[in-house]
Amino acid sequence: MALPVFHENMLESDMEKMESNATRASNFLKAIGHEGRMMILCHLVTGEKSVTELEDLLSARQAAVSQQLSRLRLEGLITPRREGKSIYYRLTDDRSKQIMEVVYELFCRD
């Protein structure tokens, strides 16, 4: 994977695109930069879960789980689905899964 190279002859449009990408990446990292949100993403990597399932898995209260789910939803990292009175969440796309795989490799693998 090639990293960007900054140079003095860089076009302004290229620099603006890099700044925009940096903002998007920063927002993404802020969204996953909370222990509770990271744990939610870890659980959702294995598939869709209801709010109740997440509460049980995290040993957390509904209000705390809902607050973290709201932030992840706001950032577009998870997508809800309602079935009757239950709400289920899943990862919106592969970005979160890819990041969680890297985090696992760096910090969790023995």
One Martini backbone bead per residue (centre of mass of N, CA, C, O) as a GRO file, in nm:
protein
  110
    1MET     BB    1   0.095   0.037   0.025
    2ALA     BB    2   0.057   0.368  -0.062
    3LEU     BB    3   0.164   0.666   0.032
    4PRO     BB    4   0.152   0.984   0.040
    5VAL     BB    5   0.304   1.254  -0.150
    6PHE     BB    6   0.463   1.539  -0.070
    7HIS     BB    7   0.480   1.844  -0.269
    8GLU     BB    8   0.537   2.161  -0.404
    9ASN     BB    9   0.371   2.073  -0.693
   10MET     BB   10   0.102   2.047  -0.585
   11LEU     BB   11  -0.212   2.041  -0.633
   12GLU     BB   12  -0.480   2.187  -0.496
   13SER     BB   13  -0.685   1.957  -0.548
   14ASP     BB   14  -0.514   1.736  -0.411
   15MET     BB   15  -0.502   1.869  -0.131
   16GLU     BB   16  -0.809   1.883  -0.084
   17LYS     BB   17  -0.854   1.579  -0.099
   18MET     BB   18  -0.669   1.505   0.138
   19GLU     BB   19  -0.822   1.672   0.350
   20SER     BB   20  -1.091   1.528   0.318
   21ASN     BB   21  -0.985   1.246   0.388
   22ALA     BB   22  -0.878   1.322   0.670
   23THR     BB   23  -1.153   1.394   0.788
   24ARG     BB   24  -1.290   1.122   0.746
   25ALA     BB   25  -1.084   0.955   0.906
   26SER     BB   26  -1.112   1.107   1.173
   27ASN     BB   27  -1.413   1.049   1.219
   28PHE     BB   28  -1.386   0.745   1.221
   29LEU     BB   29  -1.180   0.724   1.460
   30LYS     BB   30  -1.361   0.863   1.667
   31ALA     BB   31  -1.594   0.657   1.657
   32ILE     BB   32  -1.389   0.408   1.748
   33GLY     BB   33  -1.249   0.575   2.008
   34HIS     BB   34  -1.435   0.376   2.188
   35GLU     BB   35  -1.481   0.110   2.374
   36GLY     BB   36  -1.787   0.060   2.325
   37ARG     BB   37  -1.784   0.089   2.014
   38MET     BB   38  -1.571  -0.127   1.962
   39MET     BB   39  -1.732  -0.362   2.084
   40ILE     BB   40  -1.969  -0.346   1.895
   41LEU     BB   41  -1.808  -0.399   1.637
   42CYS     BB   42  -1.701  -0.674   1.718
   43HIS     BB   43  -1.988  -0.805   1.727
   44LEU     BB   44  -2.077  -0.718   1.426
   45VAL     BB   45  -1.873  -0.883   1.259
   46THR     BB   46  -2.053  -1.159   1.307
   47GLY     BB   47  -2.324  -0.987   1.302
   48GLU     BB   48  -2.629  -0.937   1.364
   49LYS     BB   49  -2.782  -0.729   1.629
   50SER     BB   50  -2.945  -0.664   1.901
   51VAL     BB   51  -2.976  -0.461   2.158
   52THR     BB   52  -3.010  -0.685   2.368
   53GLU     BB   53  -2.762  -0.847   2.289
   54LEU     BB   54  -2.559  -0.619   2.343
   55GLU     BB   55  -2.618  -0.581   2.637
   56ASP     BB   56  -2.531  -0.867   2.719
   57LEU     BB   57  -2.242  -0.874   2.593
   58LEU     BB   58  -2.162  -0.590   2.758
   59SER     BB   59  -2.291  -0.539   3.030
   60ALA     BB   60  -2.521  -0.316   2.959
   61ARG     BB   61  -2.708  -0.055   2.934
   62GLN     BB   62  -2.934   0.067   2.721
   63ALA     BB   63  -2.844   0.366   2.721
   64ALA     BB   64  -2.544   0.316   2.654
   65VAL     BB   65  -2.582   0.160   2.392
   66SER     BB   66  -2.755   0.371   2.241
   67GLN     BB   67  -2.546   0.595   2.238
   68GLN     BB   68  -2.333   0.438   2.069
   69LEU     BB   69  -2.516   0.372   1.829
   70SER     BB   70  -2.572   0.663   1.745
   71ARG     BB   71  -2.283   0.734   1.664
   72LEU     BB   72  -2.246   0.510   1.452
   73ARG     BB   73  -2.483   0.605   1.278
   74LEU     BB   74  -2.391   0.895   1.221
   75GLU     BB   75  -2.122   0.773   1.071
   76GLY     BB   76  -2.224   0.508   0.900
   77LEU     BB   77  -2.137   0.213   1.035
   78ILE     BB   78  -2.444   0.156   1.090
   79THR     BB   79  -2.750  -0.047   1.050
   80PRO     BB   80  -3.085  -0.051   1.080
   81ARG     BB   81  -3.348  -0.292   1.193
   82ARG     BB   82  -3.689  -0.354   1.202
   83GLU     BB   83  -3.858  -0.600   1.432
   84GLY     BB   84  -4.099  -0.489   1.557
   85LYS     BB   85  -3.960  -0.407   1.871
   86SER     BB   86  -3.695  -0.462   1.730
   87ILE     BB   87  -3.344  -0.376   1.696
   88TYR     BB   88  -3.111  -0.406   1.434
   89TYR     BB   89  -2.757  -0.447   1.375
   90ARG     BB   90  -2.517  -0.346   1.121
   91LEU     BB   91  -2.284  -0.326   0.906
   92THR     BB   92  -2.254  -0.120   0.635
   93ASP     BB   93  -1.948  -0.201   0.582
   94ASP     BB   94  -1.605  -0.302   0.550
   95ARG     BB   95  -1.438  -0.096   0.715
   96SER     BB   96  -1.484  -0.194   1.005
   97LYS     BB   97  -1.379  -0.479   0.965
   98GLN     BB   98  -1.094  -0.404   0.875
   99ILE     BB   99  -1.015  -0.249   1.130
  100MET     BB  100  -1.071  -0.479   1.336
  101GLU     BB  101  -0.857  -0.668   1.218
  102VAL     BB  102  -0.616  -0.485   1.279
  103VAL     BB  103  -0.660  -0.455   1.581
  104TYR     BB  104  -0.640  -0.751   1.643
  105GLU     BB  105  -0.352  -0.797   1.536
  106LEU     BB  106  -0.216  -0.572   1.726
  107PHE     BB  107  -0.383  -0.641   2.030
  108CYS     BB  108  -0.508  -0.964   2.046
  109ARG     BB  109  -0.302  -1.136   1.944
  110ASP     BB  110  -0.086  -1.404   2.063
   0.00000   0.00000   0.00000
